[in-house]
Amino acid sequence: MGLGEPYGVNPVIFGSIYVGAVPFFWLAIAWLVHNLRNKKAIAGPVLMMSGCAVSAYVYLIVVGQNVPLWVYAFIVAIIAYALYVTWKKVKAKREEVLNEEGV
């Protein structure tokens, strides 16, 4: 619990945001699949997935004080990886839906 104190970050809030975003991330995946099957826009679900993936780190950036530069570099790397994984999931779900339709 003392790790976040020098930086003004509450670990309980960070962890709650991190864990709390998981159900919304999966909801966004279900929404994405629904939209792909119904040939609707996927921007909303993709933005929701991305937002869920980075929400805890946004909290750290907003409230953190005197956070070392390497932490920001690490956050950028995590966000880049989360966006990459989200892109791969979207692409896989899209191909799955297309294969189901026989396209």
C-alpha positions as CSV (number, residue, x, y, z in Angstrom):
1,M,0.0,0.0,0.0
2,G,2.9,2.3,0.6
3,L,4.2,2.1,-3.0
4,G,1.8,4.7,-4.3
5,E,2.1,7.2,-1.4
6,P,5.2,9.1,-2.7
7,Y,3.6,9.5,-6.1
8,G,0.1,10.5,-5.0
9,V,-1.4,7.3,-6.4
10,N,-3.8,5.2,-4.5
11,P,-3.1,1.5,-5.3
12,V,-6.6,0.5,-4.3
13,I,-8.1,2.9,-6.8
14,F,-5.6,1.9,-9.5
15,G,-6.4,-1.8,-8.9
16,S,-10.1,-1.2,-8.8
17,I,-10.0,0.6,-12.1
18,Y,-7.8,-2.1,-13.6
19,V,-10.1,-5.0,-12.5
20,G,-13.3,-3.0,-12.9
21,A,-12.6,-2.4,-16.6
22,V,-12.4,-6.1,-17.4
23,P,-16.1,-6.8,-17.6
24,F,-16.6,-3.7,-19.8
25,F,-13.7,-4.9,-22.1
26,W,-15.5,-8.2,-22.6
27,L,-18.8,-6.4,-23.1
28,A,-17.1,-4.4,-25.8
29,I,-15.9,-7.6,-27.5
30,A,-19.5,-8.9,-27.5
31,W,-20.6,-5.6,-29.0
32,L,-17.9,-5.8,-31.6
33,V,-18.9,-9.3,-32.6
34,H,-22.6,-8.2,-32.8
35,N,-21.7,-5.3,-35.0
36,L,-19.5,-7.4,-37.2
37,R,-22.2,-10.0,-37.7
38,N,-24.8,-7.2,-38.5
39,K,-22.3,-5.3,-40.7
40,K,-22.5,-2.2,-38.5
41,A,-19.7,0.3,-37.6
42,I,-17.1,-1.1,-35.2
43,A,-15.5,2.2,-34.1
44,G,-17.6,2.4,-30.9
45,P,-16.7,-1.1,-29.6
46,V,-13.0,-0.7,-30.6
47,L,-12.8,2.7,-28.7
48,M,-14.5,1.1,-25.7
49,M,-12.0,-1.8,-25.8
50,S,-9.1,0.6,-26.0
51,G,-10.4,2.8,-23.3
52,C,-10.8,-0.1,-21.0
53,A,-7.3,-1.4,-21.7
54,V,-5.7,1.9,-20.8
55,S,-8.1,3.3,-18.1
56,A,-5.9,2.5,-15.0
57,Y,-2.8,4.0,-16.6
58,V,-4.7,7.1,-17.5
59,Y,-5.5,7.4,-13.8
60,L,-1.8,7.0,-13.0
61,I,-0.8,9.7,-15.5
62,V,-3.5,12.1,-14.3
63,V,-3.0,11.9,-10.5
64,G,0.6,10.8,-10.3
65,Q,3.1,13.3,-9.0
66,N,6.9,13.0,-9.3
67,V,6.6,9.7,-11.2
68,P,9.9,8.7,-12.8
69,L,10.2,9.0,-16.5
70,W,10.8,5.2,-16.9
71,V,7.3,4.7,-15.6
72,Y,5.8,6.8,-18.3
73,A,7.9,4.9,-20.9
74,F,6.6,1.7,-19.4
75,I,3.0,3.0,-19.6
76,V,3.5,4.0,-23.3
77,A,4.8,0.5,-24.0
78,I,1.8,-1.1,-22.2
79,I,-0.7,1.1,-24.0
80,A,1.0,0.3,-27.4
81,Y,0.8,-3.4,-26.6
82,A,-2.8,-3.1,-25.5
83,L,-3.7,-1.4,-28.7
84,Y,-1.8,-4.0,-30.7
85,V,-3.6,-6.9,-28.9
86,T,-7.0,-5.1,-29.3
87,W,-6.3,-4.7,-33.0
88,K,-5.4,-8.4,-33.3
89,K,-8.6,-9.4,-31.5
90,V,-10.7,-7.2,-33.7
91,K,-9.1,-8.6,-36.8
92,A,-9.5,-12.2,-35.5
93,K,-13.2,-11.6,-34.7
94,R,-13.8,-10.0,-38.0
95,E,-12.3,-13.0,-39.9
96,E,-14.3,-15.4,-37.7
97,V,-17.5,-13.6,-38.6
98,L,-16.6,-13.5,-42.3
99,N,-15.8,-17.2,-42.2
100,E,-19.1,-18.0,-40.5
101,E,-20.9,-16.1,-43.3
102,G,-19.0,-17.9,-46.0
103,V,-17.5,-14.8,-47.4
